[in-house]
């Protein structure tokens, strides 16, 4: 069981390409490909998430450009 005040989780099991992760008495599926190759059932893992501001900006600009192209009225 995970400490209620931590960012630590336990790898409960694997189901095909998913890891079943336990966190605060709940479980959720997480893509196995995003975990370290050596992770195994019972391992305690810690998630550290960061926002990629540059990639977010690029994606936003791309979506705005596509929307402009899509919704531009023909003359």
Helices and strands as residue ranges (DSSP letters): E 8-15, E 18-23, E 26-31, G 32-34, E 44-46, H 53-71
